[in-house]
Amino acid sequence: RLYGRQGQYSTLEVHMPPNHQKYISWNGERFRNWAAKIGEKTVTVVELFLSCNKVEQQGYKACMALLKLADKYSVERLEAACSKALTYTPRPSFKSIQAILKSGQDKIVDSEPAASNTGEFGFTRGANYYTRRDGQC
């Protein structure tokens, strides 16, 4: 008999296969500490992976895969890839970071300054222009 609320996430260690029981010692803090040794942007991505599921443990596999990329590439490149991915989207995926590393985009330094909305060729309409006027989002 299971205890707790109906539909509640519950796993008994004795019901797990032996190769899964070794992961019992994993926890979010372990991944956060590991990421902190790599860099601030890597910590940000790990936090996103841990918080994007209903149950934190569902993000462990993505965290492990992400952090193991440092073994294949390097700590510096992983941090640079996480930083670059975060400039593209506020919620990068493991695959997007892996693609950045595979293609070497993390090695490319952005030499162009960010576009400015001031000046002769800046954004002239502004955000209000693009909002719907019928009251919908």
C-alpha positions as CSV (number, residue, x, y, z in Angstrom):
1,R,0.0,0.0,0.0
2,L,1.3,3.5,-0.9
3,Y,1.0,6.3,1.6
4,G,0.4,10.0,0.9
5,R,-1.9,12.0,-1.4
6,Q,-3.4,10.4,-4.5
7,G,-1.2,11.1,-7.5
8,Q,1.8,12.0,-5.2
9,Y,5.3,11.2,-6.5
10,S,6.6,8.3,-4.4
11,T,9.4,5.7,-4.9
12,L,10.6,3.2,-2.4
13,E,14.3,2.4,-2.7
14,V,13.7,-1.3,-2.4
15,H,11.5,-1.2,-5.5
16,M,14.2,0.4,-7.6
17,P,16.5,-1.7,-9.8
18,P,20.1,-1.9,-8.3
19,N,21.5,0.3,-11.1
20,H,19.1,3.1,-10.1
21,Q,19.7,2.8,-6.3
22,K,23.2,4.3,-6.8
23,Y,21.5,7.6,-7.7
24,I,19.7,7.9,-4.3
25,S,22.6,9.9,-3.0
26,W,22.1,12.6,-5.7
27,N,20.4,15.8,-4.6
28,G,20.0,19.3,-5.9
29,E,22.6,20.7,-3.6
30,R,25.2,18.3,-5.0
31,F,24.6,19.6,-8.5
32,R,24.5,23.2,-7.4
33,N,27.9,22.8,-5.6
34,W,29.4,21.0,-8.6
35,A,28.1,23.8,-11.0
36,A,29.5,26.5,-8.6
37,K,33.0,25.0,-9.2
38,I,32.5,25.7,-12.9
39,G,30.9,29.1,-12.9
40,E,28.0,31.5,-12.3
41,K,26.3,30.8,-15.7
42,T,26.5,27.1,-15.2
43,V,24.9,27.5,-11.8
44,T,22.1,29.4,-13.5
45,V,21.4,26.7,-16.0
46,V,21.5,23.9,-13.3
47,E,19.0,25.9,-11.3
48,L,16.8,26.1,-14.4
49,F,17.0,22.3,-14.9
50,L,16.2,21.6,-11.3
51,S,13.2,23.9,-11.2
52,C,11.6,23.2,-14.6
53,N,9.9,19.9,-13.4
54,K,7.3,19.3,-10.8
55,V,9.7,17.1,-9.0
56,E,13.4,18.3,-8.7
57,Q,14.7,14.8,-9.1
58,Q,13.4,14.8,-12.7
59,G,16.1,17.4,-13.6
60,Y,19.0,15.3,-12.2
61,K,19.7,13.5,-15.5
62,A,19.9,16.8,-17.4
63,C,22.2,18.3,-14.7
64,M,24.5,15.3,-14.8
65,A,24.7,15.4,-18.6
66,L,25.4,19.1,-18.6
67,L,28.1,19.0,-15.9
68,K,29.8,16.0,-17.6
69,L,30.3,18.1,-20.7
70,A,33.1,19.8,-18.8
71,D,35.0,16.4,-18.9
72,K,34.7,16.3,-22.7
73,Y,35.3,20.0,-23.5
74,S,36.6,22.0,-20.5
75,V,35.3,23.9,-17.5
76,E,36.0,27.2,-19.3
77,R,34.2,26.2,-22.5
78,L,31.1,24.8,-20.6
79,E,30.8,28.1,-18.7
80,A,31.2,30.1,-22.0
81,A,28.5,27.9,-23.7
82,C,26.1,28.4,-20.8
83,S,26.7,32.1,-21.0
84,K,26.1,32.2,-24.7
85,A,23.0,30.0,-24.4
86,L,21.5,32.3,-21.8
87,T,21.9,35.3,-24.2
88,Y,19.7,33.4,-26.7
89,T,17.0,32.3,-24.3
90,P,16.2,32.5,-20.6
91,R,15.6,28.7,-20.5
92,P,18.3,27.0,-22.5
93,S,18.2,23.2,-23.0
94,F,20.9,20.7,-22.6
95,K,20.9,20.1,-26.4
96,S,21.3,23.8,-27.2
97,I,24.4,24.0,-24.9
98,Q,25.8,20.8,-26.3
99,A,25.3,22.2,-29.9
100,I,27.1,25.4,-28.9
101,L,30.1,23.3,-27.7
102,K,30.1,21.0,-30.7
103,S,30.0,23.9,-33.2
104,G,32.6,25.9,-31.3
105,Q,30.3,28.9,-30.9
106,D,31.5,29.2,-27.3
107,K,34.9,30.2,-28.6
108,I,33.5,33.1,-30.7
109,V,33.8,36.4,-28.9
110,D,31.1,38.9,-29.7
111,S,32.9,42.0,-30.9
112,E,29.9,43.9,-32.0
113,P,28.2,46.1,-29.3
114,A,24.5,45.3,-28.7
115,A,22.1,47.1,-30.9
116,S,20.8,50.3,-29.3
117,N,17.3,51.6,-29.7
118,T,18.6,55.2,-29.7
119,G,20.0,57.0,-32.6
120,E,19.1,57.4,-36.3
121,F,18.2,53.8,-37.0
122,G,16.9,52.6,-33.7
123,F,13.5,51.1,-33.0
124,T,11.1,53.9,-33.8
125,R,7.7,52.3,-33.0
126,G,8.4,51.0,-29.5
127,A,6.6,48.2,-27.7
128,N,3.3,49.9,-27.4
129,Y,2.9,49.9,-31.2
130,Y,2.9,46.1,-31.2
131,T,0.4,45.5,-28.5
132,R,-3.1,44.4,-29.6
133,R,-5.7,47.1,-29.4
134,D,-8.7,44.7,-28.9
135,G,-7.8,44.1,-25.3
136,Q,-6.2,40.7,-25.9
137,C,-2.6,39.7,-25.2
